[in-house]
């Protein structure tokens, strides 16, 4: 028989995990570790660093958008080549 035992709130709760997920997303989108460390240090300093954190995030967003644009161009080229091969193989 299973008993529902109250568990203490730990560092793994969604509220505490959220900053880690965000940092992971920054890294997975190519933000350099030095910038992530800067962002985290600013966040620990408090609300008076909000404008600096905002600036870091806007710069990163711009880089991510540029990367997405380059990826979209590459995807278009790949799609074109696939369509060419499909036309060639269906003759």
Phi, psi and omega in degrees: 000131181271134176249136175275105181260129178300135180253145177290151176289130183237182179292350182268005179290154183305325181296318181282331183284334185306312179299324179294318178298317180297314179299319178298320178292323176300315181294317183291344176261011171095009177293129179298148181303322180300321179288324177296317178298319178298314179301312181297319179296317178297318180298320179294332181289336176117186186298332182294353178257010184303316183295325178291318177295319178301315180299315177302315183290323178295316177301317180294318178301318178299318178295320179295318178297320176298319178296318178298320178299314179296319178296321179297319176298318178295318179297320178299317178296319179295315178301319179298314181295319177299314179299321178297314180295320180297318177296320181294319185279347180265005178282000000 
